Amino acid sequence: MPNWRDELIEAVKTKAEREAEEAEKQRQRVREAMTTAEAAMKLGVDALEFAAERVREKGKDVSIEAAPHNVKFGLGPMALAAELDPSTAVIKVSYLEAKAREFDFARDRHIAAADVEEYLGRRVVELIRAAQKATPW
């Protein structure tokens, strides 16, 4: 329980001081969240590489481009991409023409790395089914 002196110190802060404190808290949340977000990207890349291997086993041409903070899986004209923004700890997953799904690790601390892997895995299954429906193999 703060005493009156602590409350007084808090009460007299300027708007700029409050905003600076909030900005520092946000930077700290992002730094902490980046650990989970980077683990999620690694699991996502692993999931897409696994899918690419399975598709290549069937003789189909599939592309996968991975960089430190993004990955793109392509099968014919269809694509699935995930991008991590290190300044916000947000992973954006783009699937075909749908609106990008965002995983905000700094704001939603309940998100686990496995959630991103599961989402990417499900979307790649949908993408492969759509590709196979368009041109069966």
C-alpha positions as CSV (number, residue, x, y, z in Angstrom):
1,M,0.0,0.0,0.0
2,P,1.6,3.3,-1.1
3,N,1.9,6.0,1.4
4,W,0.9,9.6,0.8
5,R,4.3,10.6,-0.4
6,D,4.2,7.9,-3.2
7,E,0.7,9.0,-4.2
8,L,1.8,12.6,-4.3
9,I,4.8,11.8,-6.5
10,E,2.4,9.9,-8.9
11,A,-0.2,12.7,-8.8
12,V,2.2,15.5,-9.8
13,K,3.7,13.7,-12.8
14,T,3.3,15.5,-16.1
15,K,1.6,14.1,-19.1
16,A,5.0,13.7,-20.9
17,E,6.4,11.7,-17.9
18,R,3.3,9.4,-17.9
19,E,3.6,8.8,-21.6
20,A,7.3,8.1,-21.3
21,E,6.7,5.6,-18.5
22,E,4.0,3.9,-20.6
23,A,6.2,3.8,-23.7
24,E,9.0,2.2,-21.6
25,K,6.5,-0.4,-20.2
26,Q,5.4,-1.2,-23.8
27,R,9.1,-1.6,-25.0
28,Q,9.6,-4.0,-22.0
29,R,6.5,-6.0,-23.0
30,V,7.7,-6.2,-26.5
31,R,11.2,-7.4,-25.5
32,E,9.7,-10.1,-23.3
33,A,7.2,-11.1,-26.0
34,M,9.8,-11.4,-28.7
35,T,11.2,-14.6,-27.1
36,T,7.8,-16.3,-27.6
37,A,7.2,-14.7,-31.0
38,E,10.6,-15.8,-32.3
39,A,9.9,-19.4,-31.0
40,A,6.5,-19.2,-32.8
41,M,8.1,-18.2,-36.1
42,K,10.6,-21.1,-35.8
43,L,7.8,-23.6,-35.2
44,G,5.9,-22.0,-38.1
45,V,8.9,-22.3,-40.4
46,D,9.4,-26.0,-39.3
47,A,5.7,-26.7,-40.1
48,L,5.9,-25.2,-43.5
49,E,9.1,-27.0,-44.3
50,F,7.5,-30.2,-43.3
51,A,4.6,-29.5,-45.6
52,A,6.9,-28.6,-48.4
53,E,8.8,-31.9,-48.0
54,R,5.5,-33.9,-48.1
55,V,4.4,-32.1,-51.3
56,R,7.8,-32.6,-53.0
57,E,7.6,-36.3,-52.2
58,K,4.6,-36.3,-54.6
59,G,6.6,-34.7,-57.3
60,K,5.0,-31.2,-57.1
61,D,6.9,-28.0,-57.3
62,V,6.6,-26.0,-54.1
63,S,8.6,-23.0,-52.9
64,I,9.5,-22.0,-49.4
65,E,11.4,-18.8,-48.6
66,A,12.5,-18.3,-45.1
67,A,14.3,-15.3,-43.6
68,P,14.9,-14.4,-40.0
69,H,11.5,-12.7,-39.5
70,N,9.3,-14.0,-42.4
71,V,8.5,-17.1,-44.3
72,K,6.5,-17.7,-47.5
73,F,5.1,-21.0,-48.7
74,G,4.0,-21.1,-52.4
75,L,2.3,-23.9,-54.3
76,G,1.5,-22.8,-57.9
77,P,-0.3,-19.4,-57.7
78,M,-1.3,-19.9,-54.1
79,A,0.7,-18.6,-51.2
80,L,0.8,-18.5,-47.4
81,A,3.1,-16.1,-45.6
82,A,4.0,-15.2,-42.1
83,E,5.9,-12.1,-41.0
84,L,7.2,-11.1,-37.5
85,D,7.5,-7.4,-36.8
86,P,10.3,-7.1,-34.2
87,S,9.2,-3.6,-33.1
88,T,5.8,-4.8,-32.0
89,A,6.1,-8.6,-31.5
90,V,3.2,-9.2,-33.9
91,I,3.1,-12.1,-36.4
92,K,0.9,-11.5,-39.4
93,V,-0.2,-14.5,-41.3
94,S,-1.5,-13.9,-44.9
95,Y,-3.4,-16.7,-46.6
96,L,-4.5,-16.4,-50.2
97,E,-6.8,-13.4,-50.5
98,A,-8.1,-13.4,-46.9
99,K,-7.5,-10.7,-44.4
100,A,-4.2,-11.2,-42.5
101,R,-4.5,-12.9,-39.1
102,E,-2.4,-11.2,-36.4
103,F,-0.9,-12.8,-33.3
104,D,0.1,-9.9,-30.9
105,F,2.4,-11.5,-28.4
106,A,3.0,-8.2,-26.4
107,R,-0.7,-7.6,-25.9
108,D,-2.1,-11.1,-25.7
109,R,0.2,-13.0,-23.3
110,H,-1.9,-16.1,-23.4
111,I,-0.9,-16.9,-27.0
112,A,1.6,-19.8,-27.2
113,A,4.1,-20.5,-29.9
114,A,2.2,-23.7,-30.7
115,D,-0.9,-21.6,-31.6
116,V,0.9,-20.0,-34.5
117,E,2.3,-23.4,-35.6
118,E,-1.2,-24.9,-35.5
119,Y,-2.7,-22.0,-37.4
120,L,0.0,-22.2,-40.1
121,G,-0.4,-25.9,-40.3
122,R,-4.2,-25.7,-40.8
123,R,-3.8,-23.0,-43.4
124,V,-1.2,-25.0,-45.4
125,V,-3.5,-28.0,-45.4
126,E,-6.3,-25.8,-46.8
127,L,-4.0,-24.4,-49.4
128,I,-2.8,-27.9,-50.5
129,R,-6.4,-29.1,-50.7
130,A,-7.4,-26.1,-52.8
131,A,-4.4,-26.7,-55.1
132,Q,-5.2,-30.4,-55.4
133,K,-8.8,-29.6,-56.2
134,A,-7.8,-27.1,-58.9
135,T,-5.3,-29.5,-60.5
136,P,-5.5,-33.0,-59.0
137,W,-2.4,-35.0,-58.6
